[in-house]
């Protein structure tokens, strides 16, 4: 072990090997100039080295160095010494998420949500810089002191990288690949959402969503052609998984929206997404194979995420995604059918017993109304920085005009990177809602505000009518 006390680039004293992977070994080292421990990844011998591996190291250094985020493993340096290239990184004294699950078993929903919310926040930052990670998986998430750090940007790509447009090249870990990537298409931020969903599944079940083994082709076929695995309907994150691991990229949630929903679950609050309804029994075909179960449309987001904005900070909840709030309302109303319910003659006894008209609905109790209002605002803030047009439509016509029209509305929200709900208090007696929201601006500035809004009910939907 002569190498143990070897000094690299005149300042990094190697101590011991702490990891080994396909891209090289990782050593613990002491930076004698700054007096801190670092992790050093040995890439390979420079003469005759695989150019792809060297390019990967340079890419990882460049992209990770561009990210200054508390939940990303920092890259400090890339040095050559004794015909070897070394990537110098932040040393995280902890374990990977895969190690945690292997040694301690599946995580509780709140613990998994907290760690993955932090990971999602790191990915939001990366996506904002045009970087797609492309290899999100449990072994690339380090845990130390209850905090998660995303690691290994070795196969990440910036949006302006010409290689990002190549097709037919599958990169990443097979069990966590999005269907479009498994079929050879280019990875996008939506692909990272799927992979984070697959990681979520692993974290709370203790096993990967797809068993690959030696049958790589079979695993890729399942990912591309078969419905993804689901959590039990009573699991707190069952609904969220359906909008992350959705084979339709247009229906997949954006990373900011996923992050905010994970943060909500981590706080012990109920998810705003109802679990997928159990599929009705279907007769077996002659082959004895059941028909493919389609994902319930009720848990799909209403629109492709965009970027909402507002003229003033007090318009934070000036809109809510119509379809999401309608779904939540249906979930809150015990006994009501979802949009995919059976025909009229098979409606639940509660619906038929409380009204003589098939189109009328039972009155909401105060508690039901409060939950609907909470869910309405939560759903909005989960998408407030991702779909401006849909959000703006949830204002009453009068309030749209008072907000300066769409131009005034988007003029403010264009400066907001994220808006995270910290607490909400709804008053069903007068349909007013007050809440605290934490902003992260595009400039990096952070601010927390208290907002109070007046809601208005139109049929069974809620709209924002003004400031309370």
N, C-alpha and C positions, 0 to 999 in steps of 0.2 A: 504494500500500500504506500509506495513512495510518493504517489500523487497527492496523498492526503494533506501534506503540508506545502504543496506547490502553490506559488503565488502567480496569479494570472494578471497580465497587463500592469504589473507593478503595484497592484493595490488589493486584489481579491485573493485572499488566502483560503484555499479549499480545505474543508474540514471532513465531510463524509458524504457518501451518496445517500440521498433521501427519496429517490424515485427513479423509475425507469419506464420508458414508453417507446412507441414506435418511432418517435422523432428524436430520441436520444435520452441520455441519462441526465438526472437533475441532482446537483450537489448543494449542500449547505456550505456557505462561505462567509468569511468576514471581510467587509469592506474596511480596510485599514485606514483609509483616508477619512471616511465619515464615521467610523466606529460603529457600524451597524451590521447585522446579519442580512444576507441576501441569498436568494436562490439562483443558481447558475445552471442553465440548461446547455449541455454539451451537444452541439449540432453534428459535428463530424470533422474528419480531416479535410483540410482545404484542397491539397493536391488530389485530383481524381475524385473528389466528392460528388455526390449526386447534386446536380445543379438545382433540381426541384426542391431538395431539402434546404439548401442554402437560401434559395429565394423565399421559401416558406419562413425561415428565421427572420430574414429582413422584413418581410411583410408583417409578421407578428410584431416585430419591434416598432415598425412605423405606425401601424394601426393602433396598437395598444397604447403607445406613447401619446397618440392624439386624444385618448380618452383620459380625462381627469375626473374620476368618479370613485366614491368611497367603496363601491361594490364591484370594482374591476381590479384585478391584480395588476399593479403598476409595473411597467417595464422601464428600467433605468438606463440600460446601456447594451450595446452589441459590440463585442471586442474579438479580435483575432490574436491568438497567442500560440506559439509552438505548433503552427499548422492546424490549429483547432479553432473553430468559431464557437463563441459562448454568448448566450443571451442572459443578461443580468436582470433579475426580476425581484420584486418585493417578496420577502419570505413570509409566508402565512403559516403560523404554528397551529395547525389544526388538522382536520380530516376532510375528505371529500364527502359529498352527499351520498354517493354510492357506498362508501365505507360506513357512514352513519347508519344507513338502512341495513347493511349487511350485519353489523354488530348489534344494533339495538332494535331492529325490526321496523315495520312501517311507522311512519310519523303520524302524530295526531294532526287533524286538519289545520288547527290554528298555527302549529309549529311549521308545518309544511308551507302554509300560506305566507307566513312571515318571511321565511327564507326565499321563497320564489317571488314574492313581491319585490324584495331587494334586487334579485336577479333581473326581474322584468324592468326595474328602474334603470339598471345598467344597460339593458338592451334598448330601452327608449333613448338613452343618451347616444348609444352607438348608431341606431337607426337615424337619429337626428343629424348625425355627421355623415350619413350615407354609407355606413358600414353594416354589412350583414355578417353575423357570426358564423353561421352554417354548421356548427357542431355543438349545439347546446345539448348537454346530457349531464347526468348526475356526477360523473367522474370529472367534469370540468367546472364544478361548483364546489369551492372550498368553504368550509365552515370553521370559524374561530370566534370564540366568545359570543356565540349566538348570532353572529353576522355572516352573511354570505358574500363571497367574492367570485366573480366570473373569471375563468382562466382560459388560456389557450386560444388565442386569436390566429393560430397558425394557418387555418384554411379560410379565415375570414377574407372578405373582399370589399373594397370600396366601390361605390356605384360607378365611378369612372374607370374602373379597372377593365381593360378590354377582355380579359379572360372571363369576366362575369357573364358575358353574352354567349359563351360557348354552350352548346347543348350536347347531350349524350355523355356527359362526364358526371358521374355520381360521386359526391364528396360528403363526408360526414359519417357518423356511426349508424349502421343500418337500422337498428331497432328504434331510433329516434328521428329518422328521416321523414320529412313531409312527402306526401304522395307525388307532388309535382317534381320534387327533386329526385325521388326514387325512380321516376320515369325518365329522367335525364334532362329535365328543364332547369333553367337557372333558378338559383335560390333568391328569395326576396325577404323583406321583413316578415311577411306572412308565414314564410317557411320557419323562421325562428319561433313564431307563435306556436305552430304545431309542435316543434321540438320541445318547447317549454311545457306544453301540455303533456307530451309523452313523458317528460321528466316528472311532472306532477303525478302522473299515474304511477310511476315507479316509486315515488316517495311515499305515497299513501297506501300502496298495495304490497310493496316489498319485492316487486318483480317488474321487469321491463314490459312494455305493451306488446312487444313481439319477440318471440323466441327465435333467434337466428340460428345459432349452432353452426353446423356445417352446410346448412341448406340456405345459402344467401339468396339464390334466385327465387326460391319458394317464399322467403320472407318478403322480398321486394314485391313479389306478385300480390301477396296479401295486403301490403300497405297501399298499393296502387288500386286494387280492385275490390277489396272487401271493406265492410264497415269497420271503423276503428273500435277498440274495446271501450267499454263504458264502466263507470263506477255504479255501485248499487244506488237505487233511487233515493235512499235516505241519507246518503253521504253528503256532507255540507258542500262539497265541490263537484257533485255529480253534474249539475247544470253547467257550471263553468267549463268543465272538460268538453262538453258537447260543442261549445263555441270556440274552443281552442283546437281540438282535434276534429276538425270538420274538413272533409275532402274538397269542399267547395271553397276556394280561396276568397271569393267575394263575400261569403257568409262568415268567414273566420273573423274574430274580433281583432282589433288593432292592439298593439302592445301597450299603449297608454291605458286603454280601457281594461285590459287584463290586469295590469299592475294595480289599478285602483280597486278592482273587484277583489283581488287577492288581499290588498291592504284592509279592505272591509271585513273579509272573513277572518283575517289575522286578529282583528279587534274583537272577535267573538260575535259579530253581527251576522244576521241571516243573509245568505246570498240573495241578490236581486233576481237571479235566474232560476226559474223553477226547474226541478229535475225532469228529465225526459219521461214522458208518460209511458207506461208499459205497453208494449205492442199487443194488439188483440190476437187471440189465438187464430191460427190459420190452418186449414186442412192440409195434410201432407200430400205432396204430389206422388205420382206412381213411383218415382225414383226414391222416395223416402226422404228427400231433402227439403227443408223448409225454405220458402221464398226469402230473399234478402230483406232484412228489416231496414227500412228507410229512417233516417233521422227525423224526429218530430220537428215540424216547421216552427212550432211554438217557441222553441228555444233559440231560433236563429235571430241575429241582430237585424234591425229594420233596414239598415243602410250601410254601405261601405263607409268606414270611418274617413273623415276629412279633418278639417281644422276649424272649430267654431271660434267666434270672437264676439266682443260686446263693446259698446261705446263707453260704458262706465263700469266700475267694479261692482256696483250694486245690482248689475244685471246678471250676476253669476249664474243664477238658476233660471234665467230668462227663457229657458226652453227645456223640454225633455223629449227623449226619443219616443214618438207616439207608439210604435208597435211594442217596444219594450215595456212601457208603462201599462199598456193594455194587457200584456201577458202577465205582468206582476199582479194587476188587478184581478185577473181571472184566477191566479194562484191564491190570492188572499181570500177570495170569496169561496169559502168552503162549499162544495156541492155544485159549483158552476162548471159547465163543460168548457174545455179548451176549443180553439178553432178547429181542431181535428177530431172533435167529438163525434159520437154516433149520430145517425139521423134522428129527426124529431121524435119518432115514436119510441126511441130508446133513451130518452133523456132521464137524468137522475130524478128520483122521487122528489127531492127538495125543490128542484126547478119547476116541476109540474104542479107541485102542491101549493106553491106560493103565488102563482099567477095563472090567470086564465088565458093569457096571450103568450105564444111561443117566443115573442120578441122582448118581453118585459123581463126585468131582473129583480131579485129580492133587494130590499133596501139594505144599505150598509150600516153596520153598527158603528159607534164612535171609534172603537178599537180598530175595526176594519178600515175605516177612513184614515185613521192616523197611520196605519201601516202602509196604506196605499200612497199617502202623501210622502212618507219617508222614502218609500221605494221610488217614487216619481223623481224626487230631488237626487237621490243616490244614483239613479240611472242616468240622469242628466249629467251630473258631475263626472261620471265614469266615461262620458263621451264628449264632454264640453270642449275639449281641445282636439276633437277629431271629426266632427260633422256639423259644420256651421249652418248649412242650408236646412237640414232637418231640424236642428235646434231652433232656428229663427221661426220656423213654422209653428212652434209650440207657444208663441206669444199670441195674445188676442190681437186683432187688427189695430185696436186703439193703442196697445202698448208697443206694437211694432213701430207705429208712427212716432210715439213719444220717445222711442229709443233712437230716433234718427234714421229709421229705415235700415235696410240690410247693410248699407254702406257704413253707417255709424256703428252698427252692431259688430261688424267684422273688423272695424278699425281698431277696436280695443283688444279683442280676443286674439288678433294676430300677434300680439306681443306676449301672449301667455303660452308657456310650454306645457304646464300641467296645473290642474286644480284638484286638490285632494280634500275630500270631506273629512272633517275631524269630529264633528258632532252635529246632530240635527234634532230639532224639537218642533213637532207639528201640532197645531191646534185645530182639531176637526170642527169645533163649534163655529169658527169664522173663516176656515180654510186659509189661515196664515201659517207660514213656516219660517222659523229662524234657524240659521245654521252657521257654523264656523268653517271657513275654507282656507286652506294653505296653498298659496300660489308659488310656482317657480316660473319666473319670467324668462323669455328667450335670452335676455342679457345675463342670466344667472342669478339675478336678484331674487330674494325670497321675501314673502310678505304673508301675513295672516289677517283676515278680515271677518267681521261678523255681518251677516246679511239677513234681511227679513223681507219676505215677499208675500204678495197676496195672490192666491190661486183662485181659479174659477172653474167650475165643473160644466162641461158641455157633454150632455148624454152621460156616458160612463167614463169620460176622459177628463183629464185635468189640463188647464192652460194657465200661463202666467199672465195675470191681469195688471200687475203693477207692484210698486213697493209698499210693503205693509206699514 
